[in-house]
Amino acid sequence: YLEQVRSPRLLIVDIDGVGDPLEEVIRLADVCELGTRLIALGSDNDVTLFRDLLSMGAADYLVKPIERDALL
């Protein structure tokens, strides 16, 4: 879908249960326009995953369940 439409300025994706979340984020980056901010959601409180996502350009990684204020 994102290959065919203009990318949103902010993209929030749930990577919970994804086999290789880093690979999926790379696939998203390939189809999103430069400047799209990505916030990933997941249930694993994993510092390594958090750091890897940030190094790949994600704006943040939030552990579910997410409080409204944390998302804002």
All heavy atoms as a GROMACS GRO file, in nm:
protein
  557
    1TYR      N    1   0.082  -0.120   0.000
    1TYR     CA    2   0.000   0.000   0.000
    1TYR      C    3   0.087   0.126   0.000
    1TYR      O    4   0.059   0.220  -0.072
    1TYR     CB    5  -0.094  -0.003   0.120
    1TYR     CG    6  -0.175   0.123   0.136
    1TYR    CD1    7  -0.284   0.146   0.055
    1TYR    CD2    8  -0.140   0.218   0.231
    1TYR    CE1    9  -0.358   0.262   0.068
    1TYR    CE2   10  -0.214   0.334   0.245
    1TYR     CZ   11  -0.323   0.356   0.163
    1TYR     OH   12  -0.396   0.471   0.175
    2LEU      N   13   0.190   0.127   0.083
    2LEU     CA   14   0.274   0.246   0.094
    2LEU      C   15   0.358   0.272  -0.031
    2LEU      O   16   0.411   0.380  -0.048
    2LEU     CB   17   0.364   0.237   0.218
    2LEU     CG   18   0.291   0.248   0.350
    2LEU    CD1   19   0.384   0.220   0.466
    2LEU    CD2   20   0.226   0.384   0.365
    3GLU      N   21   0.370   0.173  -0.116
    3GLU     CA   22   0.439   0.195  -0.243
    3GLU      C   23   0.355   0.278  -0.339
    3GLU      O   24   0.408   0.341  -0.429
    3GLU     CB   25   0.472   0.062  -0.310
    3GLU     CG   26   0.578  -0.018  -0.239
    3GLU     CD   27   0.600  -0.154  -0.302
    3GLU    OE1   28   0.502  -0.218  -0.345
    3GLU    OE2   29   0.716  -0.195  -0.308
    4GLN      N   30   0.224   0.279  -0.318
    4GLN     CA   31   0.133   0.342  -0.413
    4GLN      C   32   0.078   0.477  -0.368
    4GLN      O   33   0.019   0.548  -0.448
    4GLN     CB   34   0.016   0.247  -0.440
    4GLN     CG   35   0.061   0.115  -0.496
    4GLN     CD   36  -0.050   0.012  -0.496
    4GLN    OE1   37  -0.164   0.042  -0.462
    4GLN    NE2   38  -0.019  -0.110  -0.533
    5VAL      N   39   0.096   0.512  -0.241
    5VAL     CA   40   0.043   0.638  -0.190
    5VAL      C   41   0.155   0.718  -0.126
    5VAL      O   42   0.261   0.665  -0.094
    5VAL     CB   43  -0.070   0.615  -0.086
    5VAL    CG1   44  -0.187   0.541  -0.148
    5VAL    CG2   45  -0.019   0.542   0.035
    6ARG      N   46   0.127   0.844  -0.108
    6ARG     CA   47   0.224   0.930  -0.040
    6ARG      C   48   0.240   0.884   0.105
    6ARG      O   49   0.143   0.852   0.173
    6ARG     CB   50   0.177   1.075  -0.045
    6ARG     CG   51   0.276   1.172   0.011
    6ARG     CD   52   0.230   1.314  -0.016
    6ARG     NE   53   0.323   1.406   0.045
    6ARG     CZ   54   0.426   1.461  -0.017
    6ARG    NH1   55   0.446   1.434  -0.144
    6ARG    NH2   56   0.506   1.542   0.045
    7SER      N   57   0.361   0.880   0.152
    7SER     CA   58   0.388   0.834   0.289
    7SER      C   59   0.335   0.934   0.391
    7SER      O   60   0.344   1.055   0.371
    7SER     CB   61   0.539   0.818   0.311
    7SER     OG   62   0.592   0.722   0.225
    8PRO      N   63   0.284   0.883   0.502
    8PRO     CA   64   0.242   0.973   0.609
    8PRO      C   65   0.364   1.034   0.678
    8PRO      O   66   0.475   0.980   0.668
    8PRO     CB   67   0.165   0.882   0.705
    8PRO     CG   68   0.223   0.747   0.681
    8PRO     CD   69   0.261   0.744   0.535
    9ARG      N   70   0.344   1.143   0.747
    9ARG     CA   71   0.456   1.204   0.820
    9ARG      C   72   0.492   1.119   0.941
    9ARG      O   73   0.606   1.117   0.985
    9ARG     CB   74   0.422   1.346   0.865
    9ARG     CG   75   0.410   1.440   0.747
    9ARG     CD   76   0.394   1.582   0.787
    9ARG     NE   77   0.321   1.599   0.912
    9ARG     CZ   78   0.284   1.713   0.962
    9ARG    NH1   79   0.309   1.823   0.897
    9ARG    NH2   80   0.218   1.721   1.075
   10LEU      N   81   0.393   1.050   0.997
   10LEU     CA   82   0.414   0.963   1.112
   10LEU      C   83   0.350   0.828   1.085
   10LEU      O   84   0.234   0.820   1.045
   10LEU     CB   85   0.352   1.025   1.238
   10LEU     CG   86   0.355   0.940   1.365
   10LEU    CD1   87   0.500   0.914   1.409
   10LEU    CD2   88   0.276   1.006   1.475
   11LEU      N   89   0.427   0.724   1.109
   11LEU     CA   90   0.378   0.588   1.088
   11LEU      C   91   0.400   0.510   1.218
   11LEU      O   92   0.512   0.501   1.268
   11LEU     CB   93   0.456   0.523   0.973
   11LEU     CG   94   0.413   0.386   0.927
   11LEU    CD1   95   0.269   0.388   0.878
   11LEU    CD2   96   0.505   0.337   0.817
   12ILE      N   97   0.290   0.458   1.274
   12ILE     CA   98   0.297   0.379   1.396
   12ILE      C   99   0.267   0.235   1.358
   12ILE      O  100   0.161   0.207   1.302
   12ILE     CB  101   0.196   0.430   1.501
   12ILE    CG1  102   0.226   0.576   1.535
   12ILE    CG2  103   0.201   0.342   1.626
   12ILE    CD1  104   0.124   0.641   1.626
   13VAL      N  105   0.362   0.146   1.385
   13VAL     CA  106   0.346   0.006   1.346
   13VAL      C  107   0.363  -0.085   1.466
   13VAL      O  108   0.447  -0.062   1.552
   13VAL     CB  109   0.445  -0.034   1.234
   13VAL    CG1  110   0.420   0.044   1.108
   13VAL    CG2  111   0.588  -0.017   1.278
   14ASP      N  112   0.282  -0.190   1.470
   14ASP     CA  113   0.290  -0.291   1.574
   14ASP      C  114   0.375  -0.406   1.522
   14ASP      O  115   0.338  -0.472   1.425
   14ASP     CB  116   0.150  -0.339   1.610
   14ASP     CG  117   0.148  -0.429   1.730
   14ASP    OD1  118   0.254  -0.482   1.769
   14ASP    OD2  119   0.039  -0.447   1.787
   15ILE      N  120   0.490  -0.426   1.582
   15ILE     CA  121   0.581  -0.531   1.536
   15ILE      C  122   0.573  -0.654   1.627
   15ILE      O  123   0.654  -0.746   1.615
   15ILE     CB  124   0.726  -0.481   1.524
   15ILE    CG1  125   0.779  -0.429   1.658
   15ILE    CG2  126   0.737  -0.375   1.416
   15ILE    CD1  127   0.926  -0.395   1.658
   16ASP      N  128   0.475  -0.656   1.714
   16ASP     CA  129   0.456  -0.768   1.806
   16ASP      C  130   0.422  -0.894   1.726
   16ASP      O  131   0.335  -0.894   1.640
   16ASP     CB  132   0.343  -0.736   1.903
   16ASP     CG  133   0.350  -0.819   2.028
   16ASP    OD1  134   0.457  -0.872   2.059
   16ASP    OD2  135   0.246  -0.828   2.098
   17GLY      N  136   0.494  -1.002   1.752
   17GLY     CA  137   0.467  -1.128   1.684
   17GLY      C  138   0.530  -1.140   1.547
   17GLY      O  139   0.516  -1.243   1.481
   18VAL      N  140   0.602  -1.038   1.502
   18VAL     CA  141   0.670  -1.043   1.372
   18VAL      C  142   0.799  -1.123   1.389
   18VAL      O  143   0.875  -1.101   1.483
   18VAL     CB  144   0.700  -0.900   1.322
   18VAL    CG1  145   0.785  -0.902   1.197
   18VAL    CG2  146   0.571  -0.825   1.298
   19GLY      N  147   0.822  -1.216   1.299
   19GLY     CA  148   0.941  -1.302   1.308
   19GLY      C  149   1.071  -1.225   1.316
   19GLY      O  150   1.154  -1.250   1.403
   20ASP      N  151   1.092  -1.131   1.225
   20ASP     CA  152   1.214  -1.050   1.222
   20ASP      C  153   1.175  -0.904   1.210
   20ASP      O  154   1.164  -0.850   1.099
   20ASP     CB  155   1.303  -1.093   1.105
   20ASP     CG  156   1.439  -1.025   1.106
   20ASP    OD1  157   1.461  -0.932   1.187
   20ASP    OD2  158   1.524  -1.066   1.025
   21PRO      N  159   1.150  -0.838   1.323
   21PRO     CA  160   1.102  -0.700   1.318
   21PRO      C  161   1.198  -0.604   1.247
   21PRO      O  162   1.154  -0.511   1.179
   21PRO     CB  163   1.082  -0.661   1.463
   21PRO     CG  164   1.150  -0.764   1.544
   21PRO     CD  165   1.164  -0.886   1.460
   22LEU      N  166   1.328  -0.627   1.261
   22LEU     CA  167   1.423  -0.538   1.195
   22LEU      C  168   1.412  -0.548   1.043
   22LEU      O  169   1.418  -0.447   0.972
   22LEU     CB  170   1.566  -0.569   1.242
   22LEU     CG  171   1.590  -0.548   1.392
   22LEU    CD1  172   1.733  -0.588   1.427
   22LEU    CD2  173   1.560  -0.407   1.434
   23GLU      N  174   1.394  -0.669   0.992
   23GLU     CA  175   1.376  -0.688   0.848
   23GLU      C  176   1.249  -0.619   0.800
   23GLU      O  177   1.248  -0.558   0.692
   23GLU     CB  178   1.373  -0.837   0.815
   23GLU     CG  179   1.357  -0.866   0.668
   23GLU     CD  180   1.474  -0.817   0.583
   23GLU    OE1  181   1.588  -0.818   0.631
   23GLU    OE2  182   1.449  -0.778   0.468
   24GLU      N  183   1.144  -0.626   0.878
   24GLU     CA  184   1.018  -0.561   0.839
   24GLU      C  185   1.032  -0.410   0.839
   24GLU      O  186   0.976  -0.342   0.753
   24GLU     CB  187   0.905  -0.605   0.931
   24GLU     CG  188   0.869  -0.752   0.917
   24GLU     CD  189   0.829  -0.790   0.776
   24GLU    OE1  190   0.756  -0.714   0.710
   24GLU    OE2  191   0.871  -0.898   0.730
   25VAL      N  192   1.107  -0.355   0.933
   25VAL     CA  193   1.130  -0.210   0.935
   25VAL      C  194   1.212  -0.169   0.814
   25VAL      O  195   1.186  -0.064   0.753
   25VAL     CB  196   1.197  -0.167   1.068
   25VAL    CG1  197   1.246  -0.024   1.062
   25VAL    CG2  198   1.100  -0.186   1.184
   26ILE      N  199   1.308  -0.250   0.775
   26ILE     CA  200   1.386  -0.221   0.653
   26ILE      C  201   1.293  -0.220   0.532
   26ILE      O  202   1.303  -0.132   0.446
   26ILE     CB  203   1.499  -0.325   0.636
   26ILE    CG1  204   1.606  -0.303   0.742
   26ILE    CG2  205   1.559  -0.317   0.496
   26ILE    CD1  206   1.709  -0.414   0.750
   27ARG      N  207   1.201  -0.316   0.524
   27ARG     CA  208   1.106  -0.320   0.413
   27ARG      C  209   1.018  -0.195   0.412
   27ARG      O  210   0.988  -0.141   0.304
   27ARG     CB  211   1.019  -0.446   0.422
   27ARG     CG  212   1.097  -0.573   0.392
   27ARG     CD  213   1.014  -0.698   0.398
   27ARG     NE  214   0.905  -0.689   0.302
   27ARG     CZ  215   0.786  -0.749   0.319
   27ARG    NH1  216   0.762  -0.818   0.428
   27ARG    NH2  217   0.693  -0.738   0.227
   28LEU      N  218   0.978  -0.148   0.528
   28LEU     CA  219   0.900  -0.024   0.534
   28LEU      C  220   0.983   0.095   0.486
   28LEU      O  221   0.933   0.181   0.413
   28LEU     CB  222   0.852   0.002   0.678
   28LEU     CG  223   0.726  -0.066   0.721
   28LEU    CD1  224   0.700  -0.040   0.869
   28LEU    CD2  225   0.608  -0.019   0.639
   29ALA      N  226   1.107   0.101   0.530
   29ALA     CA  227   1.194   0.212   0.490
   29ALA      C  228   1.212   0.217   0.339
   29ALA      O  229   1.225   0.325   0.280
   29ALA     CB  230   1.329   0.199   0.559
   30ASP      N  231   1.209   0.101   0.275
   30ASP     CA  232   1.227   0.095   0.130
   30ASP      C  233   1.109   0.158   0.054
   30ASP      O  234   1.125   0.199  -0.061
   30ASP     CB  235   1.245  -0.049   0.083
   30ASP     CG  236   1.381  -0.106   0.120
   30ASP    OD1  237   1.473  -0.027   0.152
   30ASP    OD2  238   1.395  -0.230   0.119
   31VAL      N  239   0.992   0.163   0.116
   31VAL     CA  240   0.875   0.215   0.046
   31VAL      C  241   0.826   0.350   0.100
   31VAL      O  242   0.740   0.413   0.040
   31VAL     CB  243   0.757   0.115   0.047
   31VAL    CG1  244   0.794  -0.011  -0.029
   31VAL    CG2  245   0.711   0.083   0.187
   32CYS      N  246   0.882   0.395   0.212
   32CYS     CA  247   0.840   0.523   0.269
   32CYS      C  248   0.930   0.636   0.219
   32CYS      O  249   1.049   0.615   0.194
   32CYS     CB  250   0.847   0.518   0.422
   32CYS     SG  251   0.716   0.421   0.495
   33GLU      N  252   0.871   0.752   0.209
   33GLU     CA  253   0.948   0.869   0.168
   33GLU      C  254   1.041   0.911   0.281
   33GLU      O  255   1.013   0.889   0.399
   33GLU     CB  256   0.853   0.983   0.135
   33GLU     CG  257   0.762   0.954   0.018
   33GLU     CD  258   0.656   1.060   0.000
   33GLU    OE1  259   0.670   1.171   0.053
   33GLU    OE2  260   0.556   1.029  -0.066
   34LEU      N  261   1.151   0.975   0.244
   34LEU     CA  262   1.244   1.029   0.341
   34LEU      C  263   1.170   1.128   0.430
   34LEU      O  264   1.092   1.209   0.381
   34LEU     CB  265   1.360   1.098   0.268
   34LEU     CG  266   1.476   1.143   0.354
   34LEU    CD1  267   1.541   1.023   0.423
   34LEU    CD2  268   1.577   1.215   0.269
   35GLY      N  269   1.192   1.120   0.559
   35GLY     CA  270   1.127   1.211   0.652
   35GLY      C  271   1.009   1.151   0.726
   35GLY      O  272   0.957   1.212   0.819
   36THR      N  273   0.965   1.032   0.685
   36THR     CA  274   0.857   0.965   0.757
   36THR      C  275   0.911   0.919   0.892
   36THR      O  276   1.013   0.853   0.899
   36THR     CB  277   0.805   0.843   0.679
   36THR    OG1  278   0.754   0.887   0.554
   36THR    CG2  279   0.696   0.771   0.755
   37ARG      N  280   0.842   0.958   0.999
   37ARG     CA  281   0.882   0.916   1.133
   37ARG      C  282   0.812   0.786   1.167
   37ARG      O  283   0.692   0.773   1.146
   37ARG     CB  284   0.847   1.024   1.235
   37ARG     CG  285   0.926   1.152   1.208
   37ARG     CD  286   0.910   1.251   1.318
   37ARG     NE  287   0.975   1.194   1.437
   37ARG     CZ  288   0.946   1.231   1.560
   37ARG    NH1  289   0.854   1.321   1.583
   37ARG    NH2  290   1.007   1.176   1.663
   38LEU      N  291   0.887   0.691   1.220
   38LEU     CA  292   0.834   0.560   1.254
   38LEU      C  293   0.839   0.539   1.405
   38LEU      O  294   0.944   0.557   1.466
   38LEU     CB  295   0.915   0.450   1.186
   38LEU     CG  296   0.879   0.308   1.226
   38LEU    CD1  297   0.750   0.266   1.157
   38LEU    CD2  298   0.991   0.212   1.193
   39ILE      N  299   0.726   0.502   1.462
   39ILE     CA  300   0.721   0.458   1.600
   39ILE      C  301   0.678   0.312   1.597
   39ILE      O  302   0.574   0.279   1.541
   39ILE     CB  303   0.623   0.542   1.683
   39ILE    CG1  304   0.670   0.687   1.689
   39ILE    CG2  305   0.609   0.484   1.824
   39ILE    CD1  306   0.575   0.780   1.763
   40ALA      N  307   0.760   0.227   1.656
   40ALA     CA  308   0.730   0.083   1.660
   40ALA      C  309   0.672   0.048   1.797
   40ALA      O  310   0.715   0.100   1.899
   40ALA     CB  311   0.857   0.003   1.634
   41LEU      N  312   0.573  -0.040   1.795
   41LEU     CA  313   0.511  -0.090   1.918
   41LEU      C  314   0.538  -0.239   1.929
   41LEU      O  315   0.535  -0.310   1.829
   41LEU     CB  316   0.359  -0.068   1.913
   41LEU     CG  317   0.307   0.069   1.875
   41LEU    CD1  318   0.155   0.067   1.871
   41LEU    CD2  319   0.357   0.174   1.971
   42GLY      N  320   0.562  -0.285   2.050
   42GLY     CA  321   0.582  -0.427   2.072
   42GLY      C  322   0.566  -0.462   2.218
   42GLY      O  323   0.554  -0.374   2.304
   43SER      N  324   0.565  -0.590   2.249
   43SER     CA  325   0.546  -0.633   2.388
   43SER      C  326   0.677  -0.672   2.455
   43SER      O  327   0.679  -0.697   2.576
   43SER     CB  328   0.447  -0.748   2.394
   43SER     OG  329   0.494  -0.857   2.320
   44ASP      N  330   0.787  -0.677   2.381
   44ASP     CA  331   0.916  -0.715   2.438
   44ASP      C  332   0.990  -0.593   2.490
   44ASP      O  333   1.016  -0.499   2.413
   44ASP     CB  334   1.003  -0.786   2.334
   44ASP     CG  335   0.946  -0.919   2.291
   44ASP    OD1  336   0.878  -0.983   2.374
   44ASP    OD2  337   0.968  -0.958   2.176
   45ASN      N  338   1.023  -0.594   2.617
   45ASN     CA  339   1.104  -0.486   2.675
   45ASN      C  340   1.250  -0.522   2.650
   45ASN      O  341   1.320  -0.570   2.738
   45ASN     CB  342   1.072  -0.473   2.824
   45ASN     CG  343   1.131  -0.346   2.882
   45ASN    OD1  344   1.194  -0.268   2.812
   45ASN    ND2  345   1.112  -0.328   3.011
   46ASP      N  346   1.294  -0.499   2.527
   46ASP     CA  347   1.424  -0.546   2.478
   46ASP      C  348   1.510  -0.425   2.440
   46ASP      O  349   1.485  -0.360   2.338
   46ASP     CB  350   1.400  -0.637   2.358
   46ASP     CG  351   1.526  -0.698   2.302
   46ASP    OD1  352   1.636  -0.646   2.328
   46ASP    OD2  353   1.513  -0.799   2.230
   47VAL      N  354   1.611  -0.398   2.520
   47VAL     CA  355   1.697  -0.282   2.496
   47VAL      C  356   1.772  -0.295   2.364
   47VAL      O  357   1.789  -0.197   2.291
   47VAL     CB  358   1.795  -0.262   2.614
   47VAL    CG1  359   1.895  -0.152   2.583
   47VAL    CG2  360   1.720  -0.230   2.741
   48THR      N  361   1.815  -0.414   2.331
   48THR     CA  362   1.888  -0.435   2.205
   48THR      C  363   1.799  -0.404   2.086
   48THR      O  364   1.841  -0.334   1.992
   48THR     CB  365   1.943  -0.579   2.196
   48THR    OG1  366   2.028  -0.602   2.307
   48THR    CG2  367   2.019  -0.599   2.066
   49LEU      N  368   1.676  -0.452   2.089
   49LEU     CA  369   1.582  -0.421   1.981
   49LEU      C  370   1.558  -0.271   1.973
   49LEU      O  371   1.559  -0.212   1.865
   49LEU     CB  372   1.449  -0.495   2.003
   49LEU     CG  373   1.337  -0.464   1.904
   49LEU    CD1  374   1.378  -0.501   1.762
   49LEU    CD2  375   1.210  -0.536   1.945
   50PHE      N  376   1.539  -0.207   2.087
   50PHE     CA  377   1.519  -0.062   2.092
   50PHE      C  378   1.636   0.011   2.026
   50PHE      O  379   1.617   0.097   1.939
   50PHE     CB  380   1.503  -0.019   2.238
   50PHE     CG  381   1.504   0.129   2.259
   50PHE    CD1  382   1.394   0.206   2.224
   50PHE    CD2  383   1.613   0.192   2.315
   50PHE    CE1  384   1.394   0.344   2.245
   50PHE    CE2  385   1.615   0.328   2.336
   50PHE     CZ  386   1.504   0.405   2.301
   51ARG      N  387   1.756  -0.025   2.063
   51ARG     CA  388   1.875   0.042   2.007
   51ARG      C  389   1.890   0.015   1.858
   51ARG      O  390   1.925   0.104   1.781
   51ARG     CB  391   2.000  -0.003   2.082
   51ARG     CG  392   2.007   0.052   2.221
   51ARG     CD  393   2.131   0.006   2.292
   51ARG     NE  394   2.136   0.063   2.426
   51ARG     CZ  395   2.208   0.014   2.524
   51ARG    NH1  396   2.283  -0.094   2.505
   51ARG    NH2  397   2.206   0.070   2.644
   52ASP      N  398   1.863  -0.109   1.818
   52ASP     CA  399   1.871  -0.142   1.675
   52ASP      C  400   1.770  -0.062   1.594
   52ASP      O  401   1.802  -0.011   1.486
   52ASP     CB  402   1.848  -0.292   1.653
   52ASP     CG  403   1.964  -0.377   1.698
   52ASP    OD1  404   2.075  -0.323   1.721
   52ASP    OD2  405   1.944  -0.499   1.714
   53LEU      N  406   1.647  -0.051   1.645
   53LEU     CA  407   1.545   0.027   1.574
   53LEU      C  408   1.585   0.173   1.563
   53LEU      O  409   1.570   0.235   1.458
   53LEU     CB  410   1.409   0.013   1.644
   53LEU     CG  411   1.342  -0.123   1.629
   53LEU    CD1  412   1.226  -0.136   1.727
   53LEU    CD2  413   1.294  -0.144   1.486
   54LEU      N  414   1.637   0.230   1.672
   54LEU     CA  415   1.679   0.369   1.667
   54LEU      C  416   1.795   0.389   1.570
   54LEU      O  417   1.798   0.488   1.496
   54LEU     CB  418   1.718   0.419   1.806
   54LEU     CG  419   1.606   0.433   1.907
   54LEU    CD1  420   1.659   0.493   2.038
   54LEU    CD2  421   1.491   0.516   1.854
   55SER      N  422   1.888   0.295   1.567
   55SER     CA  423   2.001   0.309   1.474
   55SER      C  424   1.957   0.298   1.329
   55SER      O  425   2.024   0.349   1.239
   55SER     CB  426   2.109   0.204   1.505
   55SER     OG  427   2.068   0.076   1.466
   56MET      N  428   1.842   0.232   1.306
   56MET     CA  429   1.789   0.220   1.171
   56MET      C  430   1.704   0.341   1.133
   56MET      O  431   1.655   0.349   1.021
   56MET     CB  432   1.704   0.093   1.161
   56MET     CG  433   1.785  -0.033   1.176
   56MET     SD  434   1.682  -0.180   1.188
   56MET     CE  435   1.598  -0.176   1.031
   57GLY      N  436   1.684   0.433   1.228
   57GLY     CA  437   1.610   0.554   1.196
   57GLY      C  438   1.472   0.566   1.257
   57GLY      O  439   1.403   0.664   1.236
   58ALA      N  440   1.430   0.464   1.333
   58ALA     CA  441   1.299   0.473   1.400
   58ALA      C  442   1.304   0.586   1.502
   58ALA      O  443   1.408   0.611   1.564
   58ALA     CB  444   1.264   0.342   1.467
   59ALA      N  445   1.192   0.654   1.520
   59ALA     CA  446   1.185   0.762   1.617
   59ALA      C  447   1.176   0.709   1.759
   59ALA      O  448   1.227   0.770   1.852
   59ALA     CB  449   1.066   0.852   1.587
   60ASP      N  450   1.110   0.593   1.777
   60ASP     CA  451   1.093   0.539   1.911
   60ASP      C  452   1.042   0.395   1.904
   60ASP      O  453   0.993   0.351   1.799
   60ASP     CB  454   0.994   0.623   1.991
   60ASP     CG  455   1.019   0.619   2.141
   60ASP    OD1  456   1.096   0.532   2.188
   60ASP    OD2  457   0.963   0.703   2.212
   61TYR      N  458   1.055   0.326   2.016
   61TYR     CA  459   0.998   0.193   2.034
   61TYR      C  460   0.928   0.195   2.168
   61TYR      O  461   0.990   0.226   2.270
   61TYR     CB  462   1.107   0.085   2.033
   61TYR     CG  463   1.056  -0.052   2.070
   61TYR    CD1  464   0.974  -0.123   1.983
   61TYR    CD2  465   1.088  -0.111   2.191
   61TYR    CE1  466   0.926  -0.250   2.015
   61TYR    CE2  467   1.041  -0.238   2.226
   61TYR     CZ  468   0.960  -0.306   2.137
   61TYR     OH  469   0.912  -0.430   2.169
   62LEU      N  470   0.798   0.166   2.168
   62LEU     CA  471   0.719   0.170   2.290
   62LEU      C  472   0.669   0.030   2.322
   62LEU      O  473   0.625  -0.043   2.233
   62LEU     CB  474   0.601   0.265   2.274
   62LEU     CG  475   0.636   0.410   2.239
   62LEU    CD1  476   0.510   0.490   2.212
   62LEU    CD2  477   0.717   0.473   2.350
   63VAL      N  478   0.678  -0.005   2.451
   63VAL     CA  479   0.634  -0.137   2.496
   63VAL      C  480   0.487  -0.132   2.533
   63VAL      O  481   0.443  -0.042   2.607
   63VAL     CB  482   0.720  -0.183   2.617
   63VAL    CG1  483   0.672  -0.320   2.666
   63VAL    CG2  484   0.867  -0.189   2.578
   64LYS      N  485   0.411  -0.227   2.479
   64LYS     CA  486   0.267  -0.236   2.505
   64LYS      C  487   0.244  -0.298   2.642
   64LYS      O  488   0.324  -0.380   2.684
   64LYS     CB  489   0.198  -0.320   2.398
   64LYS     CG  490   0.213  -0.265   2.260
   64LYS     CD  491   0.134  -0.339   2.155
   64LYS     CE  492   0.156  -0.486   2.152
   64LYS     NZ  493   0.082  -0.556   2.047
   65PRO      N  494   0.136  -0.267   2.710
   65PRO     CA  495   0.035  -0.169   2.672
   65PRO      C  496   0.088  -0.028   2.687
   65PRO      O  497   0.171  -0.001   2.774
   65PRO     CB  498  -0.081  -0.198   2.767
   65PRO     CG  499  -0.017  -0.256   2.888
   65PRO     CD  500   0.104  -0.331   2.838
   66ILE      N  501   0.039   0.061   2.606
   66ILE     CA  502   0.090   0.198   2.600
   66ILE      C  503  -0.014   0.294   2.659
   66ILE      O  504  -0.129   0.291   2.619
   66ILE     CB  505   0.121   0.236   2.454
   66ILE    CG1  506   0.225   0.142   2.399
   66ILE    CG2  507   0.170   0.380   2.446
   66ILE    CD1  508   0.228   0.138   2.251
   67GLU      N  509   0.033   0.375   2.748
   67GLU     CA  510  -0.052   0.480   2.804
   67GLU      C  511  -0.065   0.592   2.702
   67GLU      O  512   0.027   0.618   2.624
   67GLU     CB  513   0.009   0.535   2.933
   67GLU     CG  514   0.021   0.433   3.044
   67GLU     CD  515  -0.114   0.390   3.098
   67GLU    OE1  516  -0.205   0.475   3.104
   67GLU    OE2  517  -0.128   0.272   3.135
   68ARG      N  518  -0.178   0.655   2.700
   68ARG     CA  519  -0.206   0.764   2.605
   68ARG      C  520  -0.099   0.871   2.611
   68ARG      O  521  -0.050   0.919   2.508
   68ARG     CB  522  -0.343   0.823   2.636
   68ARG     CG  523  -0.381   0.935   2.543
   68ARG     CD  524  -0.521   0.987   2.577
   68ARG     NE  525  -0.557   1.092   2.489
   68ARG     CZ  526  -0.554   1.221   2.521
   68ARG    NH1  527  -0.520   1.256   2.642
   68ARG    NH2  528  -0.589   1.312   2.433
   69ASP      N  529  -0.059   0.911   2.733
   69ASP     CA  530   0.041   1.017   2.747
   69ASP      C  531   0.176   0.978   2.688
   69ASP      O  532   0.247   1.061   2.633
   69ASP     CB  533   0.057   1.055   2.894
   69ASP     CG  534  -0.065   1.125   2.950
   69ASP    OD1  535  -0.144   1.180   2.871
   69ASP    OD2  536  -0.083   1.123   3.074
   70ALA      N  537   0.213   0.851   2.700
   70ALA     CA  538   0.340   0.805   2.643
   70ALA      C  539   0.337   0.814   2.491
   70ALA      O  540   0.436   0.849   2.429
   70ALA     CB  541   0.369   0.662   2.687
   71LEU      N  542   0.224   0.783   2.432
   71LEU     CA  543   0.213   0.789   2.286
   71LEU      C  544   0.214   0.934   2.238
   71LEU      O  545   0.276   0.965   2.137
   71LEU     CB  546   0.086   0.719   2.239
   71LEU     CG  547   0.070   0.702   2.089
   71LEU    CD1  548   0.190   0.629   2.028
   71LEU    CD2  549  -0.058   0.628   2.058
   72LEU      N  550   0.150   1.021   2.311
   72LEU     CA  551   0.150   1.162   2.272
   72LEU      C  552   0.291   1.219   2.282
   72LEU      O  553   0.336   1.295   2.203
   72LEU     CB  554   0.054   1.243   2.361
   72LEU     CG  555  -0.094   1.211   2.340
   72LEU    CD1  556  -0.179   1.286   2.442
   72LEU    CD2  557  -0.139   1.245   2.200
   0.00000   0.00000   0.00000
